[in-house]
């Protein structure tokens, strides 16, 4: 009898558990991998470098195409002057050049080409990091499913409250800050931030953004003051230099005027002092 009662209680408990689980429903979250990648500075820097390589590769292919077009044009213009053997030789050279261009294009942009390989190498570390963080969030927050909205075309609508992309980004940023921490004090500050709830961290981030905005505003005001001060100083210096130049010119004009007046007084001859000295010399000669 006791055994039957125990089995009945166990069966009832299982039914209640299944009912509660059914009422709760599956908890589903999602991430936007493209948004996460765009928000990671290291990825953006590497992506920019890869874009630079792609542009160089395209420029190389364009240069090869121009050389091929020129070879074809030269052959067309000179065909009537060439022997059959020379024409075949030119055509073979063009074919070799075309094959080189196609191989280069395939090696760079084809399946398993340099672009494909370097993109995978660029994305893979972040994807692995996101995967580990998503698993941790799923276990801590009791998610049953977490999907990637950027790669799943079947998701036609997803409520913003189920988006955990920001959680993933915070974890990535925290990991980066831990690696950048240079002393124990910085590591402790990072650990304290990690213990905060999402709401507390957002509030702190808002305060930090306000402080940073005020700091930038003060720096902008100080920079404007320095600019105005330097402008005033430059204007004063230019005015001083112009006044000094005018005084020098006026002084030189007065000197020139005095010299011209002396010349006119002496009839264009030598100054009076020289005439007196000559007179004394003549007196000596008469004696």
Phi, psi and omega per residue, in radians:
X1 nan -0.790 3.115
X2 -1.078 -0.637 3.137
X3 -1.101 -0.749 3.110
X4 -1.089 -0.727 3.125
X5 -1.103 -0.719 -3.140
X6 -1.117 -0.754 3.106
X7 -1.123 -0.662 3.135
X8 -1.140 -0.759 3.125
X9 -1.127 -0.706 3.131
X10 -1.129 -0.719 3.127
X11 -1.122 -0.731 3.121
X12 -1.086 -0.762 3.131
X13 -1.068 -0.728 3.141
X14 -1.153 -0.687 3.127
X15 -1.129 -0.730 3.123
X16 -1.120 -0.726 -3.134
X17 -1.096 -0.766 3.129
X18 -1.127 -0.681 3.141
X19 -1.132 -0.748 3.126
X20 -1.119 -0.731 3.132
X21 -1.117 -0.687 3.122
X22 -1.155 -0.701 3.123
X23 -1.171 -0.642 -3.126
X24 -1.155 -0.697 -3.127
X25 1.351 2.890 3.128
X26 -1.313 2.393 3.108
X27 -1.657 2.112 -3.027
X28 -2.098 2.343 3.046
X29 -2.229 2.994 3.131
X30 -2.617 2.806 3.047
X31 -2.215 2.820 3.031
X32 -2.042 1.722 -3.023
X33 -1.103 -0.641 3.133
X34 -1.099 -0.751 3.119
X35 -1.101 -0.711 -3.135
X36 -1.114 -0.794 -3.139
X37 -1.088 -0.735 -3.139
X38 -1.146 -0.365 -3.074
X39 -1.683 -0.045 -3.140
X40 -1.694 1.969 -3.064
X41 -1.003 -0.703 -3.098
X42 -1.079 -0.696 3.129
X43 -1.147 -0.783 -3.117
X44 -1.079 -0.698 3.126
X45 -1.125 -0.785 3.135
X46 -1.188 -0.642 3.117
X47 -1.116 -0.667 3.102
X48 -1.108 -0.743 3.101
X49 -1.101 -0.703 3.115
X50 -1.147 -0.683 3.087
X51 -1.059 -0.655 3.083
X52 -1.077 -0.736 3.095
X53 -1.099 -0.739 -3.132
X54 -1.051 -0.741 3.126
X55 -1.106 -0.675 3.104
X56 -1.157 -0.716 3.113
X57 -1.095 -0.747 3.119
X58 -1.112 -0.683 3.112
X59 -1.113 -0.681 3.101
X60 -1.092 -0.754 -3.134
X61 -1.148 -0.717 3.110
X62 -1.087 -0.705 3.112
X63 -1.109 -0.733 3.109
X64 -1.088 -0.738 3.134
X65 -1.081 -0.700 3.119
X66 -1.127 -0.703 3.109
X67 -1.115 -0.705 3.124
X68 -1.136 -0.775 3.115
X69 -1.054 -0.702 3.124
X70 -1.150 -0.702 3.102
X71 -1.096 -0.719 3.115
X72 -1.147 -0.709 3.131
X73 -1.131 -0.763 3.117
X74 -1.071 -0.723 3.121
X75 -1.130 -0.704 3.140
X76 -1.113 -0.700 -3.109
X77 -1.277 -0.534 -3.034
X78 -1.813 0.029 -3.028
X79 -0.997 -0.707 -3.086
X80 -1.186 -0.336 -3.103
X81 -1.665 -0.124 -3.016
X82 -1.809 2.645 3.037
X83 -1.357 2.924 3.140
X84 -1.041 -0.723 -3.133
X85 -1.097 -0.755 -3.141
X86 -1.163 -0.647 3.096
X87 -1.104 -0.800 3.126
X88 -1.090 -0.660 3.120
X89 -1.135 -0.746 3.103
X90 -1.110 -0.754 3.128
X91 -1.090 -0.653 3.092
X92 -1.151 -0.697 3.094
X93 -1.081 -0.717 3.129
X94 -1.136 -0.756 3.132
X95 -1.062 -0.733 3.117
X96 -1.077 -0.740 -3.135
X97 -1.144 -0.691 3.105
X98 -1.132 -0.751 3.127
X99 -1.087 -0.684 3.109
X100 -1.101 -0.735 -3.139
X101 -1.146 -0.757 -3.137
X102 -1.143 -0.684 3.117
X103 -1.149 -0.755 3.111
X104 -1.057 -0.753 3.124
X105 -1.114 -0.730 3.128
X106 -1.156 -0.726 -3.130
X107 -1.135 -0.537 -3.093
X108 -1.575 -0.794 -2.967
X109 -2.029 -0.062 -3.127
X110 -1.375 3.084 3.062
X111 -0.991 2.319 -3.078
X112 1.068 0.404 3.044
X113 -1.401 -3.113 -3.090
X114 -1.025 -0.720 -3.123
X115 -1.125 -0.786 -3.136
X116 -1.101 -0.792 -3.105
X117 -1.146 -0.787 -3.090
X118 -1.230 -0.532 3.036
X119 -1.148 -0.745 3.103
X120 -1.115 -0.741 3.116
X121 -1.103 -0.560 -3.132
X122 -1.297 -0.733 -3.040
X123 -1.490 -0.572 -2.975
X124 -0.966 -0.818 -3.135
X125 -1.051 -0.688 3.132
X126 -1.237 -0.678 3.089
X127 -1.072 -0.735 3.104
X128 -1.093 -0.741 3.127
X129 -1.112 -0.761 3.120
X130 -1.100 -0.722 -3.135
X131 -1.050 -0.790 3.138
X132 -1.140 -0.714 -3.139
X133 -1.164 -0.714 3.129
X134 -1.082 -0.721 3.120
X135 -1.106 -0.717 3.122
X136 -1.121 -0.774 3.123
X137 -1.119 -0.729 -3.133
X138 -1.055 -0.703 3.141
X139 -1.250 -0.722 -3.097
X140 -1.283 -0.661 -3.077
X141 -1.685 0.061 3.088
X142 1.074 0.777 3.042
X143 -1.464 2.462 3.066
X144 -1.565 -0.613 3.133
X145 -2.455 2.459 2.984
X146 -2.347 2.145 -3.055
X147 -2.007 2.865 3.076
X148 -1.791 1.913 -3.076
X149 -1.158 -0.541 -3.065
X150 -1.241 -0.335 -3.103
X151 -2.006 -0.045 -3.100
X152 -1.937 1.740 -3.106
X153 -1.220 -0.219 -3.110
X154 -1.340 -0.233 3.130
X155 -1.447 1.782 -3.132
X156 -1.513 -0.473 3.113
X157 -2.626 2.480 3.082
X158 -2.550 2.205 -3.138
X159 -1.167 2.463 -3.100
X160 -1.051 -0.547 -3.099
X161 -1.133 -0.322 3.138
X162 -1.640 0.006 -3.133
X163 -1.446 2.066 -3.135
X164 -1.882 0.327 -3.127
X165 -1.045 -0.713 3.138
X166 -1.116 -0.661 3.077
X167 -1.047 -0.777 -3.133
X168 -1.112 -0.757 3.128
X169 -1.083 -0.711 3.113
X170 -1.065 -0.702 3.136
X171 -1.153 -0.704 3.123
X172 -1.119 -0.784 -3.139
X173 -1.116 -0.663 3.115
X174 -1.122 -0.743 3.125
X175 -1.090 -0.701 3.119
X176 -1.135 -0.707 3.138
X177 -1.166 -0.644 3.100
X178 -1.089 -0.677 3.119
X179 -1.203 -0.581 -3.109
X180 -1.419 -0.290 -3.103
X181 -1.073 2.293 -3.060
X182 -1.840 -0.218 -3.139
X183 -2.539 3.022 -3.066
X184 -1.149 -0.616 -3.116
X185 -1.107 -0.773 3.124
X186 -1.119 -0.685 3.129
X187 -1.124 -0.697 3.109
X188 -1.117 -0.715 3.114
X189 -1.093 -0.684 3.108
X190 -1.151 -0.725 3.124
X191 -1.099 -0.678 3.094
X192 -1.098 -0.716 3.121
X193 -1.126 -0.596 -3.130
X194 -1.210 -0.423 3.125
X195 -1.389 -0.201 -3.107
X196 -1.322 2.674 3.030
X197 -1.321 2.965 -3.138
X198 -1.059 -0.754 -3.122
X199 -1.130 -0.751 3.138
X200 -1.125 -0.720 3.139
X201 -1.165 -0.683 3.099
X202 -1.109 -0.689 3.118
X203 -1.120 -0.736 3.113
X204 -1.138 -0.717 3.120
X205 -1.088 -0.680 3.106
X206 -1.111 -0.751 3.116
X207 -1.117 -0.725 3.123
X208 -1.118 -0.667 3.112
X209 -1.153 -0.675 3.098
X210 -1.121 -0.759 3.119
X211 -1.093 -0.752 3.137
X212 -1.125 -0.682 3.130
X213 -1.129 -0.735 3.109
X214 -1.134 -0.689 3.111
X215 -1.087 -0.782 3.124
X216 -1.129 -0.631 3.108
X217 -1.139 -0.757 3.101
X218 -1.087 -0.752 3.125
X219 -1.098 -0.647 3.113
X220 -1.156 -0.700 3.110
X221 -1.124 -0.786 3.134
X222 -1.104 -0.680 3.123
X223 -1.136 -0.687 3.104
X224 -1.141 -0.707 3.102
X225 -1.101 -0.749 3.108
X226 -1.093 -0.694 3.141
X227 -1.111 -0.778 3.126
X228 -1.117 -0.758 3.141
X229 -1.079 -0.779 3.131
X230 -1.143 -0.625 3.108
X231 -1.132 -0.746 3.113
X232 -1.113 -0.765 3.129
X233 -1.072 -0.732 -3.135
X234 -1.127 -0.691 3.132
X235 -1.154 -0.732 3.122
X236 -1.120 -0.723 3.133
X237 -1.133 -0.722 3.125
X238 -1.107 -0.686 3.114
X239 -1.143 -0.743 3.123
X240 -1.093 -0.783 -3.140
X241 -1.098 -0.682 3.139
X242 -1.178 -0.710 3.125
X243 -1.140 -0.724 3.122
X244 -1.106 -0.704 3.125
X245 -1.130 -0.685 3.103
X246 -1.106 -0.736 3.125
X247 -1.089 -0.729 3.119
X248 -1.119 -0.718 3.135
X249 -1.157 -0.725 3.114
X250 -1.115 -0.705 3.111
X251 -1.089 -0.733 3.135
X252 -1.174 -0.621 3.094
X253 -1.124 -0.713 3.102
X254 -1.089 -0.735 3.119
X255 -1.091 -0.763 3.137
X256 -1.121 -0.665 -3.131
X257 -1.140 -0.723 3.124
X258 -1.120 -0.769 3.139
X259 -1.105 -0.701 3.128
X260 -1.164 -0.669 3.126
X261 -1.108 -0.732 3.121
X262 -1.105 -0.710 3.135
X263 -1.127 -0.724 -3.135
X264 -1.158 -0.631 -3.131
X265 -1.149 -0.631 -3.126
X266 -1.561 0.184 3.130
X267 1.192 0.504 3.123
X268 1.417 0.010 -3.141
X269 -1.505 -2.910 -3.139
X270 -1.238 2.856 3.120
X271 -1.049 2.755 -3.072
X272 -1.017 -0.679 -3.111
X273 -1.000 -0.665 -3.119
X274 -1.206 -0.617 3.138
X275 -1.141 -0.703 3.129
X276 -1.074 -0.727 -3.112
X277 -1.134 -0.630 3.134
X278 -1.183 -0.669 3.138
X279 -1.067 -0.742 3.133
X280 -1.104 -0.605 3.138
X281 -1.174 -0.668 -3.133
X282 -1.179 -0.651 3.108
X283 -1.029 -0.698 3.121
X284 -1.112 -0.613 -3.110
X285 -1.224 -0.627 3.126
X286 -1.153 -0.647 3.138
X287 -1.115 nan nan
